[in-house]
Each structure stands twice: as C-alpha cells, then as structure tokens.
Amino acid sequence: MKKSFYLFLLVLFVSIGSSKLQAQALSADTLKGQMIKDWERAKSYTNEYLTTMPADKYSARPVDSIRSFSEQMLHLAAGTIAYISTAAKKPRIFPGFNMEKSTGAQSKDSVSYYVNASYDYAIDAIKNMDANTLGERIKRGQYEEAKYTWIIKAFEHQTHHRGQCTIYIRLQGIKPPNERLM
C-alpha cells in the first residue's frame, strides 16, 4: 500500500514538473495586450445592447427616479472617457459636454455614436500607452492610483452600467445579449 502511494506521488510530481506548471511572469506588454482585447470585446458586447434595445425605448426608465436607457449608456461613455483620460494623461473627447443630460444626444443613433467613440478613445489610448508606465501613479481629485488602476476602474464602471441596462431591456419583454467572457 505504501509503495503504491509513494509511486503515485512520484508520478504526480514528475508529471507536474514535465507539464511546466510553473508560474510565469506577466509582462507589461502582455497585460496591455489583454486590456486591449478586453476593451474591444466590451465594445462589441455593449453594441449588442445598443442594437437590442428598440429605438423608441431609449427613453425608458424602470422607475421615474433613475436614468433612462440612453442616459445610462451615455453615463457609461462619459465615465469611460473620464477615467481613461486620467490614465492616459490625454485630453478628454467632448470636453465640457454633458452628453447624459443633452436632449440632442438621447436618440439611438446619437447614443451609439457617443458610446462607440468612448470605447474607441479608450482602446486607442491603451494602444498608444507605453506598457512600462502602467505602474505610474496619477492623482485625480483626492485619489492617487496607478495608470493600470484607472484603466481597471474605467472597465469596472462600463461593465457596471452595461449590466444595469440588462433590466431595462428585460422590462421591454426582450431577452438581453448573452454574457461574453471571451
């Protein structure tokens, strides 16, 4: 019994060693490449939401006290621009324009334009960023975080608001897009 147990352990250790399960360092360029891939996927996924919601329902609100679907998506765009601008130390697109509150920005076409522009801004900023500076700390208001952290905050923000829009779509009797993790 002991002999077979030790033989099992020996085979296990040899197989683990030969399959090269050792941890590998994550390079800054690999991390940057993954972020670009994730932002491109998020843009495509958000576009499914924009396409799924009927144009005449962009003003829909689950209750009166919260944002409409269009305001929610425009808020997503504004947040993306703000966080990425901080991370990239790059001027914001649409400076001084409150797209979320602009009546001219509420149509399906306008919302799609601003949301896609925000994703393009983020993707372009990350592509043009020196990966070796992702750890550089940047102050925004009372917070000081690494560039990488500001990019992650932007990603978290857009994911949160897109996720909220699932309910908006369901309340129209429509099945929202399926989750896309890859």
GROMACS elastic network, one bead per residue, 0.5 to 0.9 nm:
[ bonds ]
;  ai    aj funct       b0    kb
    1     4     6  0.53354   500
    1     5     6  0.63053   500
    1     6     6  0.87717   500
    2     5     6  0.50571   500
    2     6     6  0.61886   500
    2     7     6  0.85005   500
    3     6     6  0.52537   500
    3     7     6  0.61118   500
    3     8     6  0.85832   500
    4     8     6  0.60351   500
    4     9     6  0.86279   500
    5     8     6  0.50010   500
    5     9     6  0.62956   500
    5    10     6  0.86588   500
    6     9     6  0.50284   500
    6    10     6  0.61307   500
    6    11     6  0.86025   500
    7    10     6  0.50433   500
    7    11     6  0.61846   500
    7    12     6  0.85212   500
    8    11     6  0.51893   500
    8    12     6  0.60800   500
    8    13     6  0.86821   500
    9    13     6  0.61392   500
    9    14     6  0.85200   500
   10    13     6  0.52848   500
   10    14     6  0.61283   500
   10    15     6  0.85254   500
   11    14     6  0.51687   500
   11    15     6  0.60148   500
   11    16     6  0.85026   500
   12    15     6  0.52066   500
   12    16     6  0.61059   500
   12    17     6  0.85686   500
   13    16     6  0.51017   500
   13    17     6  0.60772   500
   13    18     6  0.84972   500
   14    17     6  0.51336   500
   14    18     6  0.60155   500
   14    19     6  0.85224   500
   15    18     6  0.50761   500
   15    19     6  0.60049   500
   15    20     6  0.86821   500
   16    19     6  0.52951   500
   16    20     6  0.65905   500
   16    21     6  0.62619   500
   16    22     6  0.86990   500
   17    20     6  0.54274   500
   17    21     6  0.67390   500
   17    22     6  0.78767   500
   18    21     6  0.80075   500
   19    22     6  0.86307   500
   20    23     6  0.84927   500
   21    24     6  0.87441   500
   26    29     6  0.83962   500
   26    30     6  0.64876   500
   26    31     6  0.68425   500
   27    30     6  0.51526   500
   27    31     6  0.62917   500
   27    32     6  0.86287   500
   27   131     6  0.87862   500
   27   132     6  0.89473   500
   28    31     6  0.50595   500
   28    32     6  0.61018   500
   28    33     6  0.85637   500
   28   130     6  0.88776   500
   28   131     6  0.51774   500
   28   132     6  0.58884   500
   28   133     6  0.85710   500
   28   134     6  0.74980   500
   29    33     6  0.60588   500
   29    34     6  0.85890   500
   29   130     6  0.85378   500
   29   131     6  0.55175   500
   29   132     6  0.76755   500
   30    33     6  0.50499   500
   30    34     6  0.62233   500
   30    35     6  0.86707   500
   30   131     6  0.87410   500
   31    34     6  0.51526   500
   31    35     6  0.62599   500
   31    36     6  0.87495   500
   31   131     6  0.79314   500
   32    35     6  0.50996   500
   32    36     6  0.62998   500
   32    37     6  0.86762   500
   32   126     6  0.70992   500
   32   127     6  0.76239   500
   32   129     6  0.84807   500
   32   130     6  0.88425   500
   32   131     6  0.60713   500
   32   134     6  0.85623   500
   33    36     6  0.51947   500
   33    37     6  0.62542   500
   33    38     6  0.86760   500
   33   126     6  0.88666   500
   33   127     6  0.81212   500
   34    37     6  0.50130   500
   34    38     6  0.61010   500
   34    39     6  0.85875   500
   35    38     6  0.50425   500
   35    39     6  0.60836   500
   35    40     6  0.85380   500
   35   123     6  0.85333   500
   35   126     6  0.77204   500
   35   151     6  0.85621   500
   35   152     6  0.87942   500
   36    39     6  0.51615   500
   36    40     6  0.61416   500
   36    41     6  0.85858   500
   36   122     6  0.87213   500
   36   123     6  0.59705   500
   36   124     6  0.87053   500
   36   126     6  0.66725   500
   36   127     6  0.68896   500
   37    40     6  0.52205   500
   37    41     6  0.62436   500
   37    42     6  0.86498   500
   37   123     6  0.88583   500
   38    41     6  0.50547   500
   38    42     6  0.60662   500
   38    43     6  0.86118   500
   38   155     6  0.88167   500
   38   181     6  0.87477   500
   38   182     6  0.80729   500
   39    43     6  0.61371   500
   39    44     6  0.86527   500
   39   119     6  0.71784   500
   39   120     6  0.89960   500
   39   122     6  0.75967   500
   39   123     6  0.63410   500
   39   155     6  0.75921   500
   40    43     6  0.51427   500
   40    44     6  0.63632   500
   40    45     6  0.86477   500
   40   119     6  0.77442   500
   40   120     6  0.85682   500
   40   123     6  0.70715   500
   41    44     6  0.51593   500
   41    45     6  0.60755   500
   41    46     6  0.85444   500
   41   180     6  0.77503   500
   41   181     6  0.82868   500
   41   182     6  0.73743   500
   42    46     6  0.59748   500
   42    47     6  0.84345   500
   42   119     6  0.82905   500
   42   155     6  0.85053   500
   42   158     6  0.84006   500
   42   159     6  0.78735   500
   42   180     6  0.83075   500
   43    46     6  0.51828   500
   43    47     6  0.61453   500
   43    48     6  0.87884   500
   43   115     6  0.84384   500
   43   116     6  0.69744   500
   43   119     6  0.59702   500
   43   120     6  0.83168   500
   44    47     6  0.50692   500
   44    48     6  0.65391   500
   45    48     6  0.51869   500
   45    49     6  0.68308   500
   45   177     6  0.77755   500
   45   178     6  0.88133   500
   45   179     6  0.81123   500
   45   180     6  0.68943   500
   46    49     6  0.50691   500
   46    50     6  0.63687   500
   46    51     6  0.86759   500
   46    73     6  0.89202   500
   46   115     6  0.84712   500
   46   116     6  0.87979   500
   46   158     6  0.89344   500
   46   159     6  0.88892   500
   46   162     6  0.66838   500
   47    51     6  0.60482   500
   47    52     6  0.83905   500
   47   112     6  0.75541   500
   47   115     6  0.85297   500
   47   116     6  0.78800   500
   48    51     6  0.50985   500
   48    52     6  0.59310   500
   48    53     6  0.87131   500
   48   176     6  0.84813   500
   48   177     6  0.63480   500
   49    52     6  0.50456   500
   49    53     6  0.63174   500
   49   162     6  0.77787   500
   49   165     6  0.77846   500
   49   166     6  0.80539   500
   49   169     6  0.81630   500
   49   176     6  0.69468   500
   49   177     6  0.64788   500
   50    53     6  0.57196   500
   50    54     6  0.83232   500
   50    55     6  0.88879   500
   50    73     6  0.84103   500
   50   108     6  0.74716   500
   50   111     6  0.81278   500
   50   112     6  0.66000   500
   51    54     6  0.72695   500
   51    55     6  0.85341   500
   51   108     6  0.85982   500
   51   112     6  0.86766   500
   52   169     6  0.76348   500
   52   174     6  0.79397   500
   52   175     6  0.84332   500
   52   176     6  0.69856   500
   52   177     6  0.75337   500
   53    56     6  0.83921   500
   53    57     6  0.66003   500
   53    58     6  0.69666   500
   53    69     6  0.85856   500
   53   108     6  0.86803   500
   53   168     6  0.84088   500
   53   169     6  0.60779   500
   53   172     6  0.82573   500
   53   174     6  0.80777   500
   53   176     6  0.85069   500
   54    57     6  0.53774   500
   54    58     6  0.69589   500
   54   108     6  0.81888   500
   54   169     6  0.88605   500
   54   172     6  0.88336   500
   55    58     6  0.57011   500
   55    59     6  0.87138   500
   55   107     6  0.71436   500
   55   108     6  0.53412   500
   55   109     6  0.84161   500
   56    59     6  0.72527   500
   56    60     6  0.83874   500
   56   107     6  0.85151   500
   56   108     6  0.82379   500
   57    60     6  0.51184   500
   57    61     6  0.88094   500
   57    68     6  0.89890   500
   57    69     6  0.77087   500
   57    70     6  0.88108   500
   57   108     6  0.89555   500
   57   169     6  0.88343   500
   57   172     6  0.79355   500
   58    61     6  0.85462   500
   58    68     6  0.68048   500
   58    69     6  0.51588   500
   58    70     6  0.51174   500
   58    71     6  0.84533   500
   58   106     6  0.72815   500
   58   107     6  0.68648   500
   58   108     6  0.65399   500
   58   111     6  0.89287   500
   59    67     6  0.87550   500
   59    68     6  0.51501   500
   59    69     6  0.59730   500
   59    70     6  0.61697   500
   59    71     6  0.80444   500
   59   106     6  0.74898   500
   59   107     6  0.83482   500
   60    63     6  0.87131   500
   60    67     6  0.85792   500
   60    68     6  0.52357   500
   60    69     6  0.59129   500
   60    70     6  0.81507   500
   60   168     6  0.72581   500
   60   172     6  0.87611   500
   61    64     6  0.62099   500
   61    65     6  0.82493   500
   61    66     6  0.66408   500
   61    67     6  0.62935   500
   61    69     6  0.64851   500
   61   168     6  0.69421   500
   62    65     6  0.86490   500
   62    66     6  0.74227   500
   62    67     6  0.84783   500
   62    68     6  0.77646   500
   62    69     6  0.89276   500
   62   167     6  0.77630   500
   62   168     6  0.63032   500
   62   171     6  0.73020   500
   63    66     6  0.61212   500
   63    67     6  0.85052   500
   63    68     6  0.88445   500
   64    67     6  0.79348   500
   64    68     6  0.85712   500
   66    72     6  0.89097   500
   67    70     6  0.78109   500
   67    71     6  0.54412   500
   67    72     6  0.56749   500
   68    71     6  0.50552   500
   68    72     6  0.60282   500
   68    73     6  0.86196   500
   68   168     6  0.83708   500
   69    72     6  0.50670   500
   69    73     6  0.62782   500
   69    74     6  0.85918   500
   69   165     6  0.65550   500
   69   168     6  0.65371   500
   69   169     6  0.85719   500
   70    73     6  0.51857   500
   70    74     6  0.60515   500
   70    75     6  0.84356   500
   70   100     6  0.76477   500
   70   105     6  0.83144   500
   70   106     6  0.55864   500
   70   107     6  0.73584   500
   70   108     6  0.74994   500
   70   111     6  0.63130   500
   71    75     6  0.58942   500
   71    76     6  0.84618   500
   71    99     6  0.81274   500
   71   101     6  0.71891   500
   71   105     6  0.89294   500
   71   106     6  0.71219   500
   71   111     6  0.85078   500
   72    75     6  0.50783   500
   72    76     6  0.62774   500
   72    77     6  0.88067   500
   72   100     6  0.76095   500
   72   161     6  0.64621   500
   72   162     6  0.79004   500
   72   164     6  0.81118   500
   72   165     6  0.72817   500
   73    77     6  0.63768   500
   73    78     6  0.87543   500
   73   100     6  0.81319   500
   73   111     6  0.69883   500
   73   112     6  0.86218   500
   73   114     6  0.89071   500
   73   115     6  0.68465   500
   73   158     6  0.86382   500
   73   161     6  0.70516   500
   73   162     6  0.70559   500
   73   165     6  0.79500   500
   74    78     6  0.61457   500
   74    79     6  0.85409   500
   74    98     6  0.89828   500
   74    99     6  0.61994   500
   74   100     6  0.50197   500
   74   101     6  0.87333   500
   74   105     6  0.82638   500
   74   106     6  0.82698   500
   74   111     6  0.63465   500
   74   112     6  0.88932   500
   74   114     6  0.69878   500
   74   115     6  0.64389   500
   75    78     6  0.50497   500
   75    79     6  0.60678   500
   75    80     6  0.84840   500
   75    99     6  0.77836   500
   75   100     6  0.57016   500
   75   158     6  0.86708   500
   75   161     6  0.78407   500
   76    79     6  0.53064   500
   76    80     6  0.62204   500
   76    81     6  0.87617   500
   76   115     6  0.74260   500
   76   118     6  0.86664   500
   76   157     6  0.68642   500
   76   158     6  0.51002   500
   76   159     6  0.83760   500
   76   160     6  0.84604   500
   76   161     6  0.58908   500
   76   162     6  0.73493   500
   77    80     6  0.51319   500
   77    81     6  0.62677   500
   77    82     6  0.86740   500
   77    99     6  0.87080   500
   77   100     6  0.88632   500
   77   111     6  0.89660   500
   77   114     6  0.66087   500
   77   116     6  0.80135   500
   77   117     6  0.80280   500
   77   118     6  0.52631   500
   77   119     6  0.75375   500
   77   158     6  0.74706   500
   78    81     6  0.51658   500
   78    82     6  0.61605   500
   78    83     6  0.87058   500
   78    98     6  0.80469   500
   78    99     6  0.74370   500
   78   100     6  0.77943   500
   78   114     6  0.86122   500
   78   115     6  0.83129   500
   78   118     6  0.73368   500
   79    82     6  0.50555   500
   79    83     6  0.60913   500
   79    84     6  0.83300   500
   79   118     6  0.88059   500
   79   154     6  0.66917   500
   79   157     6  0.68686   500
   79   158     6  0.73491   500
   80    83     6  0.54591   500
   80    84     6  0.59428   500
   80    85     6  0.82403   500
   80   118     6  0.62253   500
   80   119     6  0.73765   500
   80   121     6  0.85987   500
   80   122     6  0.70811   500
   80   151     6  0.87075   500
   80   153     6  0.87689   500
   80   154     6  0.51600   500
   80   155     6  0.74075   500
   80   157     6  0.72938   500
   80   158     6  0.66163   500
   81    84     6  0.53211   500
   81    85     6  0.58009   500
   81    86     6  0.85593   500
   81    92     6  0.61794   500
   81    93     6  0.70538   500
   81    94     6  0.89264   500
   81   118     6  0.57429   500
   81   119     6  0.82072   500
   81   121     6  0.71154   500
   81   122     6  0.70269   500
   81   154     6  0.81556   500
   82    85     6  0.51792   500
   82    86     6  0.64139   500
   82    87     6  0.88571   500
   82    92     6  0.67783   500
   82   154     6  0.80924   500
   83    86     6  0.51806   500
   83    87     6  0.63153   500
   83    88     6  0.86883   500
   83   150     6  0.57847   500
   83   151     6  0.66416   500
   83   152     6  0.89397   500
   83   153     6  0.70069   500
   83   154     6  0.52761   500
   83   155     6  0.89567   500
   84    88     6  0.58852   500
   84    89     6  0.79950   500
   84    90     6  0.79536   500
   84    92     6  0.84053   500
   84   121     6  0.80063   500
   84   122     6  0.59197   500
   84   125     6  0.73641   500
   84   126     6  0.84096   500
   84   147     6  0.87456   500
   84   150     6  0.67705   500
   84   151     6  0.59785   500
   84   153     6  0.89330   500
   84   154     6  0.65397   500
   85    88     6  0.53098   500
   85    89     6  0.55263   500
   85    91     6  0.60322   500
   85    92     6  0.56101   500
   85    93     6  0.86468   500
   85   121     6  0.88434   500
   85   122     6  0.82781   500
   85   125     6  0.82513   500
   86    89     6  0.51471   500
   86    90     6  0.69676   500
   86    91     6  0.85734   500
   86    92     6  0.88212   500
   86   138     6  0.72564   500
   86   139     6  0.81226   500
   86   140     6  0.69743   500
   86   147     6  0.77214   500
   86   150     6  0.69595   500
   86   151     6  0.86645   500
   87    90     6  0.78720   500
   87   125     6  0.86761   500
   87   126     6  0.88660   500
   87   134     6  0.85288   500
   87   137     6  0.89188   500
   87   138     6  0.71474   500
   87   145     6  0.89919   500
   87   146     6  0.77681   500
   87   148     6  0.71628   500
   87   149     6  0.80548   500
   87   150     6  0.53605   500
   87   151     6  0.61704   500
   88    91     6  0.86308   500
   88   122     6  0.88770   500
   88   125     6  0.61303   500
   88   126     6  0.73898   500
   88   128     6  0.87696   500
   88   129     6  0.68624   500
   88   147     6  0.71627   500
   88   150     6  0.89955   500
   88   151     6  0.87220   500
   89   138     6  0.84918   500
   90   125     6  0.79006   500
   91    95     6  0.79596   500
   92    95     6  0.56206   500
   92    96     6  0.89805   500
   92   121     6  0.87484   500
   93   117     6  0.85168   500
   93   118     6  0.80368   500
   93   121     6  0.77625   500
   94    97     6  0.55545   500
   94    98     6  0.84595   500
   94    99     6  0.84963   500
   95    98     6  0.84938   500
   97   100     6  0.87497   500
   97   101     6  0.89809   500
   97   102     6  0.80871   500
   98   101     6  0.56601   500
   98   102     6  0.61862   500
   99   103     6  0.82055   500
   99   104     6  0.83243   500
   99   105     6  0.59681   500
   99   106     6  0.81968   500
   99   111     6  0.87637   500
   99   114     6  0.80714   500
  100   103     6  0.82658   500
  100   105     6  0.73430   500
  100   106     6  0.77324   500
  101   104     6  0.88133   500
  101   105     6  0.79496   500
  101   106     6  0.83469   500
  102   105     6  0.53970   500
  102   106     6  0.70213   500
  103   106     6  0.56343   500
  103   107     6  0.84396   500
  104   107     6  0.72761   500
  104   110     6  0.76823   500
  105   108     6  0.84920   500
  105   109     6  0.84528   500
  105   110     6  0.51012   500
  105   111     6  0.60734   500
  105   114     6  0.81061   500
  106   109     6  0.82935   500
  106   110     6  0.62706   500
  106   111     6  0.59696   500
  107   110     6  0.52165   500
  107   111     6  0.60034   500
  107   112     6  0.84280   500
  108   111     6  0.52212   500
  108   112     6  0.60437   500
  108   113     6  0.85476   500
  109   112     6  0.51628   500
  109   113     6  0.61647   500
  109   114     6  0.88256   500
  110   114     6  0.62678   500
  110   115     6  0.85109   500
  111   114     6  0.53037   500
  111   115     6  0.59789   500
  111   116     6  0.83706   500
  112   115     6  0.52542   500
  112   116     6  0.59241   500
  112   117     6  0.83420   500
  113   116     6  0.53560   500
  113   117     6  0.60279   500
  113   118     6  0.86524   500
  114   118     6  0.61661   500
  114   119     6  0.87685   500
  115   118     6  0.51554   500
  115   119     6  0.64860   500
  115   120     6  0.87325   500
  116   119     6  0.51348   500
  116   120     6  0.61127   500
  116   121     6  0.84797   500
  117   120     6  0.50165   500
  117   121     6  0.60058   500
  117   122     6  0.86096   500
  118   121     6  0.50131   500
  118   122     6  0.62561   500
  118   123     6  0.86667   500
  119   122     6  0.50446   500
  119   123     6  0.60663   500
  119   124     6  0.84070   500
  120   123     6  0.51369   500
  120   124     6  0.59003   500
  120   125     6  0.83445   500
  121   124     6  0.52633   500
  121   125     6  0.60162   500
  121   126     6  0.86327   500
  122   125     6  0.51394   500
  122   126     6  0.62015   500
  122   127     6  0.85512   500
  122   151     6  0.85592   500
  122   154     6  0.88975   500
  123   126     6  0.52668   500
  123   127     6  0.60801   500
  123   128     6  0.86206   500
  124   127     6  0.50608   500
  124   128     6  0.61511   500
  124   129     6  0.85497   500
  125   128     6  0.52561   500
  125   129     6  0.61030   500
  126   129     6  0.50437   500
  126   130     6  0.83038   500
  126   131     6  0.84638   500
  126   151     6  0.84963   500
  127   130     6  0.82448   500
  127   131     6  0.88721   500
  128   131     6  0.87979   500
  129   132     6  0.85384   500
  129   133     6  0.76930   500
  129   134     6  0.81998   500
  130   133     6  0.56417   500
  130   134     6  0.74314   500
  131   134     6  0.56083   500
  131   135     6  0.87882   500
  132   135     6  0.73543   500
  132   136     6  0.86206   500
  133   136     6  0.52787   500
  133   137     6  0.89347   500
  133   146     6  0.88070   500
  133   147     6  0.74394   500
  133   148     6  0.86433   500
  134   137     6  0.83200   500
  134   146     6  0.64965   500
  134   149     6  0.83815   500
  135   145     6  0.85492   500
  135   147     6  0.59620   500
  135   148     6  0.62979   500
  135   149     6  0.84023   500
  136   145     6  0.79929   500
  136   146     6  0.51186   500
  136   147     6  0.57824   500
  136   148     6  0.81354   500
  137   144     6  0.62002   500
  137   145     6  0.50164   500
  137   147     6  0.61158   500
  137   148     6  0.88583   500
  137   149     6  0.89700   500
  138   143     6  0.82148   500
  138   144     6  0.53289   500
  138   145     6  0.55029   500
  138   146     6  0.59663   500
  138   147     6  0.64827   500
  138   150     6  0.85418   500
  139   142     6  0.71340   500
  139   143     6  0.55991   500
  139   145     6  0.64848   500
  139   146     6  0.86988   500
  140   143     6  0.53468   500
  140   144     6  0.61649   500
  140   145     6  0.82054   500
  141   144     6  0.79346   500
  145   148     6  0.80639   500
  145   149     6  0.60202   500
  145   150     6  0.67471   500
  146   149     6  0.51040   500
  146   150     6  0.65757   500
  146   151     6  0.88353   500
  147   150     6  0.52221   500
  147   151     6  0.63885   500
  147   152     6  0.87400   500
  148   151     6  0.51508   500
  148   152     6  0.62584   500
  148   153     6  0.86651   500
  149   153     6  0.60847   500
  149   154     6  0.85812   500
  150   154     6  0.62065   500
  150   155     6  0.86482   500
  151   154     6  0.50730   500
  151   155     6  0.62823   500
  151   156     6  0.86435   500
  152   156     6  0.60571   500
  152   157     6  0.85022   500
  153   156     6  0.50137   500
  153   157     6  0.60446   500
  153   158     6  0.87011   500
  154   157     6  0.50917   500
  154   158     6  0.63210   500
  154   159     6  0.85851   500
  155   158     6  0.53722   500
  155   159     6  0.61411   500
  155   160     6  0.85648   500
  156   159     6  0.51506   500
  156   160     6  0.60829   500
  156   161     6  0.87858   500
  157   160     6  0.51476   500
  157   161     6  0.63862   500
  157   162     6  0.86166   500
  158   161     6  0.53283   500
  158   162     6  0.60126   500
  158   163     6  0.83767   500
  159   162     6  0.52243   500
  159   163     6  0.59797   500
  159   164     6  0.86277   500
  160   163     6  0.51458   500
  160   164     6  0.63504   500
  160   165     6  0.89313   500
  161   165     6  0.64867   500
  162   165     6  0.51525   500
  162   166     6  0.70438   500
  163   166     6  0.54358   500
  163   167     6  0.79764   500
  164   167     6  0.60744   500
  164   168     6  0.73798   500
  165   169     6  0.63988   500
  165   170     6  0.86478   500
  165   176     6  0.87363   500
  166   169     6  0.53283   500
  166   170     6  0.62212   500
  166   171     6  0.86803   500
  166   175     6  0.85359   500
  166   176     6  0.59006   500
  166   177     6  0.82384   500
  167   171     6  0.60200   500
  167   172     6  0.87256   500
  167   176     6  0.83834   500
  168   171     6  0.53035   500
  168   172     6  0.68246   500
  169   172     6  0.53085   500
  169   173     6  0.69873   500
  169   174     6  0.57266   500
  169   175     6  0.69344   500
  169   176     6  0.59946   500
  170   173     6  0.51284   500
  170   174     6  0.51255   500
  170   175     6  0.59024   500
  170   176     6  0.65290   500
  171   174     6  0.72596   500
  172   175     6  0.87275   500
  175   178     6  0.85537   500
  177   180     6  0.86153   500
